[in-house]
Amino acid sequence: MLPFARLKWPEMRPLAEELIARIHAGHAQGNFSMPVVDFVRVFSPDASEAELAKVAGRGALEFTSDASECGAFQLPEGARATFDLGREGFVLRIPVRMSGRYEVFADGFRVLFNEGEELEGCKRLFLLVCNRIITVDVTTERIYAHAHVKLLDMCVEFN
């Protein structure tokens, strides 16, 4: 992703709130799964069915609660999937393997990716420029994607 101070995409709020509720409810159950397409849809509420289908084929994220406020997640190995957000040239790329830890907190959650198994945030310029994302924070107010290089972090605010 390219350096942006803040982007304003208010239409993402309902999907973020729904995703937060699903993560919190699943965590309370202990072990749960979620189609990976439902997870990435929060980044593009108006995605076309063709773009969603590219990601849906990857299956489900499996979550395992191992403490009161955190746990682990993983996506089974599969073909890399690219998801065009249909906005300003932004693209998400799901790697062959994706896993890490997650934390829940009062108004959201955080995912922390394992090294080498990170979601990638990309920007279509003359070609696709991608950066590994270390963590993603989803709250009722914003989504913040932390990249390996702080200059490439991206914050999307809902207000």
Residue pairs with C-beta under 8 A, 6 or more apart in sequence:
1 90
1 121
1 122
1 123
1 131
1 145
1 147
1 152
1 153
1 154
2 123
2 129
2 152
3 151
3 152
3 153
4 154
4 155
5 155
6 155
6 156
6 157
7 88
7 154
7 155
7 156
7 157
8 156
8 157
8 158
8 159
9 87
9 156
9 157
9 158
10 158
10 159
11 45
11 46
12 42
12 43
12 45
12 143
12 156
12 158
13 140
13 158
14 45
15 41
15 42
15 45
16 42
16 108
16 138
16 139
16 140
16 143
16 158
17 140
19 38
19 39
19 42
19 138
20 107
20 108
20 109
20 138
20 139
20 140
22 34
22 38
23 34
23 63
23 102
23 104
23 109
24 104
24 109
25 32
26 32
26 34
26 63
27 63
27 65
27 71
27 102
27 104
29 65
30 64
30 65
31 62
31 63
31 64
31 65
32 63
33 60
33 61
33 62
33 63
34 60
34 61
34 63
35 56
35 59
35 60
35 61
36 55
36 56
36 58
36 59
36 60
36 61
36 75
36 94
36 98
37 52
37 55
37 56
37 58
39 61
40 55
40 83
40 92
40 94
41 47
41 52
42 138
42 143
43 83
43 85
43 90
43 92
43 143
44 51
44 83
44 84
44 85
44 86
44 87
46 86
47 83
47 84
47 85
47 86
48 86
51 83
51 84
51 86
52 83
54 81
54 82
54 83
55 81
55 83
55 94
57 78
57 79
57 81
58 75
58 76
58 78
58 79
58 81
58 94
59 75
59 76
59 78
60 75
60 76
61 73
61 74
61 75
61 98
62 73
62 74
62 75
62 76
63 71
63 72
63 73
63 102
64 71
64 72
64 73
65 71
66 72
69 103
69 104
69 105
70 101
70 102
70 103
70 104
71 101
71 102
72 99
72 100
72 101
72 102
73 99
73 100
73 101
73 102
73 111
74 97
74 98
74 99
74 100
75 94
75 97
75 98
75 99
77 96
77 97
78 96
79 96
80 93
80 94
80 95
80 96
81 93
81 94
82 91
82 92
82 93
82 94
82 122
82 128
83 91
83 92
83 93
83 94
84 90
84 91
84 124
85 91
85 92
89 123
89 124
89 125
90 121
90 122
90 123
90 124
91 121
91 122
91 123
91 124
91 128
91 130
92 119
92 120
92 121
92 122
93 119
93 120
93 122
93 130
94 119
94 120
95 117
95 118
95 119
95 120
97 116
97 117
98 113
98 117
98 118
98 119
99 113
99 114
99 117
100 111
100 112
100 113
100 114
100 117
100 118
101 111
101 112
102 109
102 110
102 111
102 112
103 109
103 110
103 112
107 139
107 140
107 141
108 137
108 138
108 139
108 140
109 137
109 138
110 135
110 136
110 137
110 138
111 135
111 136
112 134
112 135
113 119
113 132
113 133
113 134
113 135
118 132
118 133
118 134
119 132
119 133
119 136
120 130
120 131
120 132
120 133
121 130
121 131
121 133
121 145
121 147
121 152
121 154
122 128
122 129
122 130
122 131
123 129
131 147
131 148
131 149
131 152
132 147
132 148
133 145
133 146
133 147
134 146
134 147
134 148
135 145
135 146
136 143
136 144
136 145
136 146
137 143
137 144
137 146
140 158
141 157
141 158
141 159
142 155
142 156
142 157
142 158
143 155
143 156
144 153
144 154
144 155
144 156
145 153
145 154
145 155
146 153
147 153
147 154
